Amino acid sequence: MAKPKVIFFDAVGTLFGIRGSVGEVYREIALEFGIDIAAESLEQAFRASFKHSSPPTFPGVKAEDIPQQEFSWWRGIVLSTFAQANSLNQFTDFELFFARLYKHFAGAKPWYIYPDVVPALEYWQQQKVSLGIISNFDTRLFQVLKLLDLEHFFSSVTVSSLSGAAKPDSKIFITALAKHDCYPAEAWHIGDSKGEDYQGAKEVGMKSWWLHRNHGLIIGENQLPNLNSLR
């Protein structure tokens, strides 16, 4: 197989994941405010709120105003999460809680790097292949990558909020490709979502791989059990 000019990776769920679950993190921070809610209830409510939210894209908004738009977007999801968990009325200062929660996810503590990630990135870097990220995460991703010591691997990071489009929209892939002056056929994309990552990149014309960790049997086309299996 010919080497690509650039390999793009998804971020959350591909390069690093959440320690525990979103529900567990929400519960941990809520406990700091004297509120005890079952992590399972929060996880279920979060998944429903996130699924029904609009994509984190803000076309026409100035770059300097994007962080505030992201903050408000996530506030809506967290507000909906605790409302669905029938616990919103327990807060005496929800705004203070949310600011604390939002800042928490901008740090290193809630994240862990998958064990196959650094060896794979080092390998492709040694092969002189450019590496990039295409993510529906927000601009906090830049700080998280730095804190996790992953920043130096990537020559481009493309996030939905700055691109005005979210995966699987072709615009975000085309935006990332332009940063490398690269045709779709010269690039690979790897991510853990079949729809957003695999199908989205494939439809643009990129060589696309679906990362499917923790599944011993790989039966689909272009599925990967881990990142090192592409060597």
C-alpha positions as CSV (number, residue, x, y, z in Angstrom):
1,M,0.0,0.0,0.0
2,A,1.4,3.4,-1.0
3,K,2.1,5.8,1.8
4,P,-0.3,8.8,2.0
5,K,0.8,12.4,1.9
6,V,-1.1,13.0,5.1
7,I,-3.0,11.0,7.7
8,F,-5.8,12.7,9.6
9,F,-7.1,11.4,12.9
10,D,-10.2,12.0,14.9
11,A,-9.5,13.2,18.4
12,V,-11.8,12.0,21.2
13,G,-12.4,8.3,21.0
14,T,-9.4,7.8,18.6
15,L,-6.4,9.5,20.1
16,F,-7.6,9.9,23.7
17,G,-10.7,9.0,25.7
18,I,-12.5,10.1,28.9
19,R,-11.5,8.5,32.1
20,G,-14.6,6.6,33.2
21,S,-17.6,8.2,31.5
22,V,-19.1,11.6,31.0
23,G,-21.7,10.8,33.6
24,E,-19.0,9.9,36.1
25,V,-17.2,13.2,35.5
26,Y,-20.4,15.2,35.8
27,R,-21.2,13.5,39.1
28,E,-17.7,14.1,40.4
29,I,-17.9,17.9,39.7
30,A,-21.5,18.1,41.0
31,L,-20.3,16.5,44.3
32,E,-18.0,19.5,44.8
33,F,-21.2,21.6,44.9
34,G,-22.9,19.3,47.4
35,I,-25.1,17.6,44.8
36,D,-25.2,13.8,44.5
37,I,-26.7,12.3,41.3
38,A,-26.2,8.8,39.9
39,A,-23.6,8.7,37.2
40,E,-25.7,6.3,35.2
41,S,-28.6,8.8,35.1
42,L,-26.3,11.6,34.0
43,E,-24.7,9.4,31.3
44,Q,-28.1,8.5,29.9
45,A,-29.3,12.1,30.0
46,F,-26.1,13.4,28.4
47,R,-26.2,11.0,25.5
48,A,-29.8,12.0,24.8
49,S,-29.0,15.7,25.1
50,F,-25.9,15.4,22.9
51,K,-27.7,13.3,20.3
52,H,-30.4,15.9,19.8
53,S,-28.2,19.0,19.8
54,S,-27.3,20.9,16.7
55,P,-23.7,20.6,15.5
56,P,-21.1,22.9,17.1
57,T,-20.7,25.1,14.1
58,F,-21.0,28.8,14.1
59,P,-20.9,30.1,10.5
60,G,-20.5,33.9,10.2
61,V,-19.2,34.3,13.7
62,K,-15.8,36.1,14.1
63,A,-13.0,33.9,15.2
64,E,-12.5,35.8,18.4
65,D,-16.1,35.2,19.4
66,I,-16.0,31.4,18.8
67,P,-14.9,30.4,22.3
68,Q,-18.0,32.2,23.8
69,Q,-20.2,30.4,21.3
70,E,-18.7,27.1,22.2
71,F,-19.2,27.8,25.9
72,S,-22.9,28.6,25.3
73,W,-23.4,25.6,23.1
74,W,-22.0,23.2,25.8
75,R,-24.0,25.1,28.5
76,G,-27.2,24.2,26.7
77,I,-26.2,20.5,26.6
78,V,-25.3,20.3,30.2
79,L,-28.4,22.3,31.3
80,S,-30.5,19.8,29.3
81,T,-28.6,16.9,30.8
82,F,-29.3,17.9,34.4
83,A,-32.9,18.8,33.6
84,Q,-33.5,15.4,32.1
85,A,-31.9,13.8,35.2
86,N,-34.5,15.8,37.3
87,S,-31.7,17.4,39.3
88,L,-31.4,21.0,37.9
89,N,-33.4,22.4,40.8
90,Q,-30.7,21.2,43.2
91,F,-28.2,23.8,42.1
92,T,-28.0,27.1,43.9
93,D,-25.5,28.4,41.3
94,F,-25.6,26.4,38.1
95,E,-23.5,29.0,36.3
96,L,-20.6,28.5,38.7
97,F,-20.9,24.8,38.4
98,F,-20.9,24.8,34.6
99,A,-17.9,27.2,34.5
100,R,-16.0,24.7,36.7
101,L,-17.1,21.7,34.6
102,Y,-16.2,23.4,31.3
103,K,-12.7,24.3,32.6
104,H,-12.2,20.8,33.8
105,F,-12.6,19.4,30.3
106,A,-9.9,21.8,29.1
107,G,-7.4,20.2,31.3
108,A,-5.5,16.9,31.2
109,K,-7.2,15.2,34.2
110,P,-10.4,13.8,32.5
111,W,-8.5,12.3,29.5
112,Y,-6.2,9.4,28.9
113,I,-4.2,8.5,25.8
114,Y,-4.9,5.1,24.2
115,P,-1.8,2.9,24.4
116,D,-1.5,2.3,20.7
117,V,-1.5,6.1,19.9
118,V,2.0,7.3,20.6
119,P,3.8,4.3,18.9
120,A,1.7,4.8,15.8
121,L,2.2,8.5,15.6
122,E,5.9,8.1,16.1
123,Y,6.0,5.5,13.4
124,W,4.3,7.6,10.8
125,Q,6.3,10.7,11.8
126,Q,9.5,8.6,11.1
127,Q,8.0,7.7,7.7
128,K,7.9,11.4,6.9
129,V,4.1,11.4,6.6
130,S,2.3,14.6,7.7
131,L,-0.3,14.2,10.5
132,G,-3.4,16.2,11.1
133,I,-6.5,16.1,13.2
134,I,-10.1,16.6,12.1
135,S,-12.4,16.9,15.1
136,N,-15.9,17.9,16.1
137,F,-14.4,18.9,19.5
138,D,-14.1,22.7,20.2
139,T,-11.1,25.0,20.5
140,R,-10.2,23.6,23.9
141,L,-8.7,20.7,21.9
142,F,-5.6,22.8,21.2
143,Q,-4.9,23.1,25.0
144,V,-5.8,19.4,25.7
145,L,-3.3,18.3,23.0
146,K,-0.6,20.4,24.5
147,L,-1.3,19.1,28.0
148,L,-1.3,15.5,26.9
149,D,2.0,16.1,25.0
150,L,0.5,15.2,21.6
151,E,0.6,18.6,20.1
152,H,4.0,18.2,18.5
153,F,2.9,15.3,16.3
154,F,0.4,17.3,14.3
155,S,1.0,19.9,11.6
156,S,-2.7,20.8,11.4
157,V,-5.7,20.7,13.7
158,T,-9.1,21.3,12.2
159,V,-12.1,21.7,14.5
160,S,-15.8,22.1,13.6
161,S,-16.4,25.3,15.4
162,L,-13.7,27.2,13.4
163,S,-14.6,25.4,10.1
164,G,-18.3,26.2,10.1
165,A,-19.0,22.5,9.5
166,A,-18.9,19.3,11.5
167,K,-18.2,15.7,10.4
168,P,-19.6,14.1,8.3
169,D,-20.1,17.3,6.3
170,S,-17.6,17.4,3.4
171,K,-16.6,21.0,4.1
172,I,-14.6,20.1,7.3
173,F,-12.6,17.5,5.4
174,I,-11.9,19.8,2.5
175,T,-10.9,22.5,4.9
176,A,-8.3,20.2,6.5
177,L,-7.0,18.9,3.1
178,A,-6.4,22.5,1.9
179,K,-4.1,23.1,4.9
180,H,-1.8,20.4,3.4
181,D,-2.3,21.3,-0.2
182,C,-3.5,17.7,-0.6
183,Y,-5.9,15.9,-2.9
184,P,-8.4,13.6,-1.2
185,A,-6.9,10.5,-2.8
186,E,-3.5,11.4,-1.3
187,A,-4.9,11.4,2.3
188,W,-6.1,8.9,4.9
189,H,-8.6,9.5,7.7
190,I,-8.9,7.4,10.8
191,G,-11.7,7.7,13.4
192,D,-13.9,5.7,15.7
193,S,-17.3,6.8,14.3
194,K,-18.5,4.8,11.3
195,G,-20.8,7.6,10.2
196,E,-18.9,10.8,11.0
197,D,-15.4,9.5,10.3
198,Y,-15.4,6.5,8.0
199,Q,-18.4,7.4,5.8
200,G,-17.7,11.2,5.9
201,A,-14.1,10.9,4.7
202,K,-14.9,8.1,2.2
203,E,-17.5,10.3,0.5
204,V,-14.9,13.0,0.0
205,G,-12.6,10.6,-1.7
206,M,-10.1,9.9,1.1
207,K,-8.9,6.5,2.1
208,S,-10.9,5.9,5.2
209,W,-10.5,3.6,8.2
210,W,-12.9,2.8,10.9
211,L,-11.1,2.3,14.3
212,H,-13.0,-0.3,16.2
213,R,-11.2,-1.0,19.4
214,N,-12.2,-3.7,21.9
215,H,-13.7,-5.8,19.2
216,G,-11.8,-9.0,18.6
217,L,-13.5,-9.8,15.4
218,I,-13.1,-7.3,12.6
219,I,-15.5,-8.2,9.8
220,G,-16.2,-4.9,8.0
221,E,-14.2,-3.2,5.2
222,N,-11.4,-1.0,6.4
223,Q,-11.9,-1.7,10.1
224,L,-8.9,-1.4,12.4
225,P,-8.6,-3.1,15.8
226,N,-5.9,-0.5,16.7
227,L,-3.7,2.1,15.1
228,N,-0.6,-0.1,14.9
229,S,-2.4,-2.5,12.6
230,L,-1.8,-0.1,9.7
231,R,2.0,-0.5,9.8
